[in-house]
């Protein structure tokens, strides 16, 4: 029998017998190809425990806890500024319809149907906006002063998009708020400050308008005649 015939017969036999024969051929020992090293797997829990004990011994855990507390306090006192907000340079005004379409039936505590699924509901039909929402850059002294002098605490809520509401409360003796994550400005489409949101019938009126430039003192500090 020729060599080709032998190989062909061997292959046919392997297919008939199945994969075990092929696996056995592949598992043949070809000898050591180079220097080998043992596989060492570190115990992860032991490593973590060792690091924690080291931190505890040198006061590292207390330091980390203190740093985390300081970071938490700092983030509350001065939240992350709303991205993309700039001072208004031209007046812009538009209406915003706050209506929503219900995705499910809305019922009261007793199970009475308030609004069926698919109903268009305008919150202003039930609750009126009695205070304006005034959005400002709290780090801009001119915007902050304008908002406080123009809008009393009863007439408006002053909402920062940047700065620290807590630091401003004491000197101005009034409450300030912050648009966390730009939720409100994003919903209303506000991109510039100062901006005012006020009631306008079944809609909300949104206005962005620039402040007049601050007067420039003459050189030398003299008075303008």
Secondary structure in CASP SS format (residue, H / E / C, confidence):
PFRMAT SS
TARGET T0000
AUTHOR 0000-0000-0000
METHOD secondary structure of the structure
MODEL  1
X C 1.00
X C 1.00
X H 1.00
X H 1.00
X H 1.00
X H 1.00
X H 1.00
X H 1.00
X H 1.00
X H 1.00
X H 1.00
X H 1.00
X H 1.00
X H 1.00
X H 1.00
X H 1.00
X H 1.00
X C 1.00
X H 1.00
X H 1.00
X H 1.00
X H 1.00
X H 1.00
X H 1.00
X H 1.00
X H 1.00
X C 1.00
X C 1.00
X C 1.00
X C 1.00
X C 1.00
X C 1.00
X C 1.00
X C 1.00
X C 1.00
X C 1.00
X C 1.00
X C 1.00
X C 1.00
X C 1.00
X C 1.00
X C 1.00
X C 1.00
X H 1.00
X H 1.00
X H 1.00
X H 1.00
X H 1.00
X H 1.00
X H 1.00
X H 1.00
X H 1.00
X H 1.00
X H 1.00
X H 1.00
X H 1.00
X H 1.00
X C 1.00
X C 1.00
X H 1.00
X H 1.00
X H 1.00
X H 1.00
X H 1.00
X H 1.00
X H 1.00
X H 1.00
X H 1.00
X H 1.00
X H 1.00
X H 1.00
X H 1.00
X H 1.00
X H 1.00
X H 1.00
X H 1.00
X H 1.00
X C 1.00
X C 1.00
X C 1.00
X C 1.00
X C 1.00
X C 1.00
X C 1.00
X C 1.00
X E 1.00
X E 1.00
X C 1.00
X C 1.00
X C 1.00
X C 1.00
X E 1.00
X E 1.00
X E 1.00
X E 1.00
X E 1.00
X C 1.00
X C 1.00
X C 1.00
X E 1.00
X E 1.00
X C 1.00
X C 1.00
X C 1.00
X C 1.00
X E 1.00
X E 1.00
X C 1.00
X C 1.00
X C 1.00
X C 1.00
X C 1.00
X E 1.00
X E 1.00
X E 1.00
X C 1.00
X C 1.00
X C 1.00
X C 1.00
X E 1.00
X E 1.00
X C 1.00
X H 1.00
X H 1.00
X H 1.00
X C 1.00
X C 1.00
X C 1.00
X C 1.00
X C 1.00
X C 1.00
X E 1.00
X E 1.00
X E 1.00
X E 1.00
X E 1.00
X E 1.00
X C 1.00
X C 1.00
X C 1.00
X H 1.00
X H 1.00
X H 1.00
X H 1.00
X H 1.00
X H 1.00
X H 1.00
X H 1.00
X H 1.00
X H 1.00
X C 1.00
X C 1.00
X C 1.00
X C 1.00
X C 1.00
X E 1.00
X E 1.00
X E 1.00
X E 1.00
X E 1.00
X E 1.00
X E 1.00
X C 1.00
X C 1.00
X H 1.00
X H 1.00
X H 1.00
X H 1.00
X H 1.00
X H 1.00
X H 1.00
X H 1.00
X C 1.00
X C 1.00
X C 1.00
X C 1.00
X E 1.00
X E 1.00
X C 1.00
X H 1.00
X H 1.00
X H 1.00
X H 1.00
X H 1.00
X H 1.00
X H 1.00
X H 1.00
X H 1.00
X C 1.00
X C 1.00
X C 1.00
X E 1.00
X E 1.00
X C 1.00
X E 1.00
X E 1.00
X E 1.00
X E 1.00
X E 1.00
X E 1.00
X C 1.00
X C 1.00
X E 1.00
X E 1.00
X E 1.00
X E 1.00
X E 1.00
X E 1.00
X C 1.00
X C 1.00
X C 1.00
X C 1.00
X C 1.00
X C 1.00
X C 1.00
X C 1.00
X C 1.00
X C 1.00
X H 1.00
X H 1.00
X H 1.00
X C 1.00
X C 1.00
X C 1.00
X C 1.00
END
